[in-house]
Amino acid sequence: LFRSASVGVPVRVADDTRIAAALTTGQELRRGGARLVLISHLGRPKGLDPAFSMRPVAERLAKLTGASVQLAPAVTGARVRELSERLEPGQMLMLENVRFDPGETRNLPALASALAELADLYVDDSFATAHLAHASTSGVPHHLPSAAGRLMEHELCALSATVERPARPLVAILGGARLREKVDVVRRFFELADAVCIGGAMCFPFLATRGHSVGYSLCPREAVESAGAALATLSGSGYRLALPSDLLLARWGEDEGAVTRSLIGVDVPDGWMGLDIGAKTAAWYAGRIAAAGTVFWSGPMGRFELPEFTAGTRTIADAVASTSAATVVAGGETVTALRRFGLDDCVNHLSAGGTAMLELLAGRELPGVQPLLRNARSST
């Protein structure tokens, strides 16, 4: 029973990155003579919805492997059990979208038990869903001998090493938005890192707590409160925190698009918004990266999707790609930026774990990982 990563594109598979990534473990199991029953989900269907069928995923997997991949007509049931029992060594059966069954997200023991009846061993290779207490992630391991797949193992080792035994200095580059979701990770790096460099929209709540004006920059009140709470944990080690000293601003007109302006300093005037760190800040952060022993980067430095505001993120990406330090890059937007610049092969580890990554780095237990650890301890 092989739990693979979720796929994000309904109807057709426009990006098979996650499917291809799961091949390492799947192919290793097949070479050993395993018969694979594949579990995954697509989107967030409300009940049975053909638009979220796993059929295109099964078809793409068959093309990538050159093997037969049969799609089961359901998640569980007599027909599904029959198909699993008829599998020959090396063959694969993909279950329908596991979220078609309401017992998945409710973590119902009956669904976990029914899934476990399809196999002799459970392998979980879906780190992106490890934070979810769902039947296919945290329920099944209570019924079967279980193990982590290669992707799951690599994610856990790389992320754990970053916070538990990093080569020093440890430099964290944190950007993007939604500080409220990431505040516990920020706090953790305030405790662990030798330098924490803040960019992107995340910098404005921190600047606001220090009395700077932020203009029309993204800076909701709850984010300012989160920044204040995080800063309170710094106590006497405030030197670890690096905030921008210059910015690239934009004023949005009705017709002409973005009018940009470089700002020396960080007090954003009314009618303007900060959309990138400035050149001085980018160079300063790049210097920290060059001197690091370990670099963790999550979140772009600005609206890199727009040509006018790419420079800050590009400077950080180049520095991360060229450093001799151990490098971990996490988060969907950050990974997207690296790939856009053609630098995704220049770092040690790319994590698209999302919420699971944030939970792990914040020091929380993951429902999809703890059963695997218990199984590992009981088998040694």
C-alpha positions as CSV (number, residue, x, y, z in Angstrom):
1,L,0.0,0.0,0.0
2,F,1.8,3.1,-1.3
3,R,0.7,6.6,-0.2
4,S,2.0,9.0,-2.8
5,A,2.0,12.8,-2.8
6,S,-1.2,14.7,-3.8
7,V,-1.5,16.2,-7.3
8,G,-2.7,19.7,-7.7
9,V,-4.2,19.9,-11.2
10,P,-7.7,18.5,-11.8
11,V,-9.0,17.1,-15.2
12,R,-5.5,17.0,-16.8
13,V,-2.0,16.7,-15.5
14,A,-0.2,19.9,-16.6
15,D,2.8,19.4,-14.3
16,D,3.8,15.8,-13.4
17,T,6.6,16.9,-11.0
18,R,5.0,15.1,-8.0
19,I,4.2,12.0,-10.0
20,A,7.7,11.8,-11.3
21,A,9.1,12.4,-7.8
22,A,7.2,9.4,-6.4
23,L,8.8,7.1,-9.0
24,T,12.0,6.6,-7.0
25,T,10.3,4.7,-4.2
26,G,7.7,3.1,-6.4
27,Q,10.2,1.7,-8.9
28,E,12.4,0.5,-6.1
29,L,9.5,-1.5,-4.6
30,R,8.5,-2.8,-8.0
31,R,12.1,-4.0,-8.7
32,G,11.8,-6.0,-5.4
33,G,8.8,-7.8,-6.7
34,A,6.2,-5.7,-4.9
35,R,2.6,-5.4,-6.1
36,L,1.6,-1.7,-5.5
37,V,-1.8,-0.4,-4.5
38,L,-1.5,3.4,-4.8
39,I,-3.3,5.9,-2.7
40,S,-3.4,9.6,-3.4
41,H,-5.8,12.5,-3.7
42,L,-6.6,15.3,-6.2
43,G,-8.0,18.6,-5.1
44,R,-10.7,19.0,-2.5
45,P,-13.8,17.3,-4.0
46,K,-17.1,17.4,-2.1
47,G,-18.0,13.8,-2.5
48,L,-17.8,11.8,-5.7
49,D,-16.8,14.2,-8.5
50,P,-15.6,12.9,-11.9
51,A,-13.7,16.2,-12.4
52,F,-11.3,15.0,-9.6
53,S,-10.9,11.4,-10.8
54,M,-7.4,9.9,-10.6
55,R,-7.7,8.6,-14.2
56,P,-5.4,11.2,-15.8
57,V,-2.8,10.6,-13.0
58,A,-2.9,6.8,-13.6
59,E,-2.5,7.4,-17.4
60,R,0.5,9.7,-16.9
61,L,2.1,7.3,-14.4
62,A,1.7,4.4,-16.9
63,K,3.5,6.5,-19.6
64,L,6.3,7.5,-17.2
65,T,7.0,3.9,-16.1
66,G,6.0,1.9,-19.2
67,A,4.0,-0.4,-16.8
68,S,0.4,-1.2,-16.5
69,V,-1.5,1.0,-14.1
70,Q,-5.1,0.0,-13.5
71,L,-7.5,2.5,-12.0
72,A,-9.8,1.0,-9.4
73,P,-13.5,2.0,-9.6
74,A,-13.6,3.2,-6.0
75,V,-11.5,3.7,-2.9
76,T,-12.6,0.4,-1.1
77,G,-15.0,-2.4,-1.6
78,A,-15.3,-5.9,-2.9
79,R,-14.2,-5.1,-6.4
80,V,-11.2,-3.2,-5.2
81,R,-10.1,-6.1,-3.0
82,E,-10.5,-8.4,-5.9
83,L,-8.3,-6.3,-8.2
84,S,-5.6,-5.9,-5.5
85,E,-5.5,-9.7,-5.0
86,R,-5.1,-10.3,-8.8
87,L,-2.0,-8.0,-9.1
88,E,1.1,-9.7,-10.3
89,P,4.6,-8.7,-9.1
90,G,5.5,-5.2,-10.5
91,Q,1.9,-4.3,-11.4
92,M,0.1,-1.3,-10.0
93,L,-3.4,-0.5,-9.0
94,M,-4.4,3.1,-8.3
95,L,-7.3,3.7,-6.1
96,E,-9.8,6.4,-7.0
97,N,-9.3,9.8,-5.3
98,V,-9.2,8.8,-1.6
99,R,-11.1,12.0,-0.7
100,F,-14.1,10.7,-2.5
101,D,-14.6,8.8,0.7
102,P,-15.8,11.1,3.6
103,G,-14.0,8.8,6.0
104,E,-10.6,10.1,4.7
105,T,-10.6,13.6,6.1
106,R,-12.6,12.4,9.2
107,N,-9.9,9.8,9.9
108,L,-12.5,7.1,10.4
109,P,-11.0,3.8,11.6
110,A,-13.3,1.8,9.3
111,L,-11.7,3.4,6.2
112,A,-8.2,2.9,7.6
113,S,-9.0,-0.7,8.3
114,A,-10.5,-1.3,4.8
115,L,-7.5,0.2,3.1
116,A,-5.1,-1.9,5.2
117,E,-6.9,-5.0,4.1
118,L,-5.6,-4.4,0.6
119,A,-1.9,-5.0,1.4
120,D,0.7,-6.5,3.7
121,L,2.9,-3.4,4.0
122,Y,2.3,0.4,4.1
123,V,4.8,2.9,2.6
124,D,4.1,6.6,3.0
125,D,5.9,8.9,0.6
126,S,3.7,11.9,1.0
127,F,5.4,14.5,3.2
128,A,3.0,17.2,1.9
129,T,0.1,15.5,3.7
130,A,2.0,14.4,6.8
131,H,0.4,17.2,8.9
132,L,-3.1,15.8,8.3
133,A,-4.7,13.3,10.6
134,H,-6.4,11.5,7.8
135,A,-7.3,7.8,7.4
136,S,-4.7,7.2,4.7
137,T,-1.9,9.0,6.5
138,S,-2.2,8.4,10.2
139,G,-4.9,5.7,10.3
140,V,-3.5,2.9,8.1
141,P,-0.1,2.6,9.9
142,H,-1.9,1.4,13.0
143,H,-3.0,-1.7,11.0
144,L,0.1,-2.5,8.9
145,P,3.9,-2.7,9.2
146,S,4.8,0.8,7.9
147,A,7.8,2.6,6.5
148,A,8.7,6.0,5.1
149,G,9.4,6.3,1.3
150,R,12.5,7.8,0.0
151,L,11.0,11.3,-0.6
152,M,9.5,11.3,2.9
153,E,12.8,10.2,4.4
154,H,14.8,12.8,2.5
155,E,12.4,15.6,3.6
156,L,12.5,14.6,7.2
157,C,16.3,14.2,7.2
158,A,17.0,17.5,5.4
159,L,14.6,19.6,7.4
160,S,15.4,18.1,10.8
161,A,19.2,18.5,10.2
162,T,18.6,22.2,9.4
163,V,17.2,22.9,12.9
164,E,18.9,20.1,14.9
165,R,22.5,19.9,13.7
166,P,23.2,22.7,11.2
167,A,26.7,23.7,10.1
168,R,27.2,27.1,11.5
169,P,26.5,29.9,10.9
170,L,22.9,29.1,10.3
171,V,21.3,31.8,8.2
172,A,17.5,31.9,7.6
173,I,16.0,34.0,4.8
174,L,12.3,34.4,5.4
175,G,9.9,36.1,3.0
176,G,6.6,35.9,1.3
177,A,3.4,37.0,3.1
178,R,1.0,35.5,5.7
179,L,3.2,36.0,8.7
180,R,0.4,34.8,11.0
181,E,0.8,31.3,9.5
182,K,4.6,31.3,9.7
183,V,5.1,33.1,13.1
184,D,6.0,29.9,15.0
185,V,8.7,29.1,12.4
186,V,10.0,32.7,12.7
187,R,10.2,32.3,16.5
188,R,12.0,29.0,16.1
189,F,14.6,30.5,13.9
190,F,15.0,33.4,16.3
191,E,16.0,30.8,18.8
192,L,18.2,28.6,16.5
193,A,19.7,30.7,13.7
194,D,22.7,33.0,13.8
195,A,21.0,35.4,11.5
196,V,17.4,35.8,10.4
197,C,16.9,38.0,7.3
198,I,13.3,39.1,6.6
199,G,12.0,40.2,3.2
200,G,8.9,40.2,1.1
201,A,5.6,41.4,2.5
202,M,6.6,39.7,5.8
203,C,9.0,42.6,6.6
204,F,6.3,45.3,6.9
205,P,4.6,44.0,10.1
206,F,8.1,44.0,11.7
207,L,8.9,47.5,10.4
208,A,5.5,48.7,11.7
209,T,6.2,47.4,15.2
210,R,9.3,49.6,15.2
211,G,7.3,52.7,14.3
212,H,7.9,52.9,10.6
213,S,5.2,53.9,8.2
214,V,4.2,51.2,5.7
215,G,2.0,53.2,3.3
216,Y,-0.2,50.8,1.3
217,S,2.1,47.8,1.8
218,L,0.5,44.5,2.8
219,C,0.4,44.8,6.6
220,P,-2.8,43.5,8.3
221,R,-3.2,44.3,11.9
222,E,-3.1,40.7,13.0
223,A,0.3,40.4,11.3
224,V,1.6,43.3,13.3
225,E,0.4,41.6,16.4
226,S,2.2,38.4,15.3
227,A,5.4,40.3,14.6
228,G,5.3,41.9,18.0
229,A,4.8,38.5,19.7
230,A,7.7,37.1,17.7
231,L,10.0,40.0,18.6
232,A,9.3,39.5,22.3
233,T,11.1,36.1,22.1
234,L,14.3,37.8,20.8
235,S,15.0,39.3,24.2
236,G,18.7,40.1,24.3
237,S,19.6,38.5,20.9
238,G,18.1,41.1,18.7
239,Y,21.3,41.3,16.6
240,R,20.2,38.1,14.9
241,L,17.3,39.9,13.1
242,A,18.0,41.7,9.8
243,L,15.3,43.9,8.3
244,P,15.4,45.8,5.0
245,S,17.2,49.1,4.9
246,D,15.9,50.1,1.4
247,L,12.9,49.1,-0.7
248,L,11.4,49.2,-4.2
249,L,8.0,50.8,-4.2
250,A,5.1,51.0,-6.6
251,R,2.2,53.4,-7.1
252,W,-0.5,51.7,-9.1
253,G,-2.3,54.0,-11.6
254,E,-5.6,53.2,-13.3
255,D,-4.2,52.7,-16.8
256,E,-0.5,53.0,-16.9
257,G,0.3,50.0,-14.6
258,A,3.1,50.1,-12.1
259,V,5.1,53.3,-11.4
260,T,8.2,52.3,-9.5
261,R,10.4,54.2,-7.1
262,S,13.5,53.2,-5.1
263,L,13.4,54.2,-1.5
264,I,16.5,54.7,0.7
265,G,15.1,53.9,4.1
266,V,12.0,52.0,5.0
267,D,9.3,54.6,5.7
268,V,6.8,54.1,2.9
269,P,4.9,57.3,1.9
270,D,1.1,57.3,1.6
271,G,-0.1,56.1,-1.8
272,W,2.9,53.8,-2.2
273,M,3.5,50.2,-1.4
274,G,6.7,48.1,-1.0
275,L,6.9,45.3,-3.5
276,D,10.6,44.3,-3.3
277,I,13.6,44.7,-1.1
278,G,16.1,47.2,-2.4
279,A,19.5,46.6,-4.0
280,K,21.4,47.5,-0.8
281,T,19.4,45.1,1.3
282,A,19.6,42.3,-1.3
283,A,23.4,42.6,-1.3
284,W,23.6,42.7,2.5
285,Y,21.5,39.5,2.7
286,A,23.6,37.8,-0.1
287,G,26.7,38.6,2.0
288,R,25.2,36.8,5.0
289,I,24.4,33.8,2.7
290,A,28.0,33.7,1.4
291,A,29.4,33.5,4.9
292,A,26.9,30.8,6.1
293,G,27.5,27.2,6.9
294,T,23.8,26.4,6.4
295,V,21.1,28.4,4.6
296,F,17.4,27.9,4.9
297,W,15.3,30.0,2.5
298,S,11.5,30.2,2.5
299,G,9.5,32.9,0.8
300,P,10.3,35.4,-2.1
301,M,11.7,38.8,-1.4
302,G,9.0,40.6,-3.4
303,R,6.5,40.2,-6.2
304,F,9.0,38.4,-8.3
305,E,6.2,37.4,-10.8
306,L,6.3,41.0,-12.1
307,P,9.5,42.0,-14.0
308,E,9.8,45.3,-12.1
309,F,10.1,43.5,-8.8
310,T,12.2,40.4,-9.6
311,A,15.7,41.8,-8.6
312,G,15.5,41.1,-4.9
313,T,14.4,37.5,-5.2
314,R,16.9,36.9,-8.0
315,T,19.8,38.2,-6.0
316,I,18.9,35.9,-3.1
317,A,18.5,33.0,-5.5
318,D,21.9,33.6,-7.1
319,A,23.5,33.8,-3.7
320,V,21.9,30.6,-2.5
321,A,22.8,28.8,-5.7
322,S,26.4,29.8,-5.5
323,T,27.2,29.4,-1.8
324,S,29.2,26.4,-0.5
325,A,26.9,26.1,2.5
326,A,24.3,23.4,2.9
327,T,21.1,24.8,1.3
328,V,17.5,24.0,1.9
329,V,14.8,25.9,0.0
330,A,11.2,25.5,1.0
331,G,7.7,26.6,0.0
332,G,5.9,26.6,-3.3
333,E,6.6,30.2,-4.3
334,T,10.3,29.9,-3.5
335,V,10.7,26.7,-5.4
336,T,8.8,28.3,-8.3
337,A,11.2,31.3,-8.3
338,L,14.3,29.0,-8.3
339,R,12.9,27.0,-11.2
340,R,12.1,30.2,-13.2
341,F,15.7,31.3,-12.8
342,G,17.0,27.9,-13.8
343,L,18.7,27.4,-10.4
344,D,16.7,24.5,-8.9
345,D,19.5,22.1,-9.5
346,C,21.9,24.3,-7.6
347,V,20.7,23.7,-4.0
348,N,20.9,20.6,-1.7
349,H,17.2,20.2,-1.0
350,L,14.0,21.6,-2.4
351,S,10.9,21.1,-0.2
352,A,7.4,21.8,-1.4
353,G,6.0,20.5,1.9
354,G,3.9,23.6,2.6
355,T,2.1,23.3,5.9
356,A,3.8,20.1,6.8
357,M,7.2,21.8,6.5
358,L,6.0,24.7,8.7
359,E,4.7,22.4,11.3
360,L,7.9,20.3,11.4
361,L,10.2,23.4,11.6
362,A,8.0,24.8,14.4
363,G,8.7,21.7,16.4
364,R,5.3,20.1,16.2
365,E,4.6,16.4,15.8
366,L,3.2,15.4,12.4
367,P,0.2,12.9,12.5
368,G,1.5,11.2,9.4
369,V,5.0,10.8,10.7
370,Q,4.6,9.7,14.3
371,P,3.0,6.3,13.4
372,L,6.0,5.6,11.1
373,L,8.4,6.4,13.9
374,R,6.6,4.1,16.3
375,N,6.7,1.3,13.7
376,A,10.4,1.9,13.2
377,R,11.1,1.8,16.9
378,S,9.1,-1.4,17.4
379,S,10.9,-3.2,14.6
380,T,14.4,-2.5,15.9
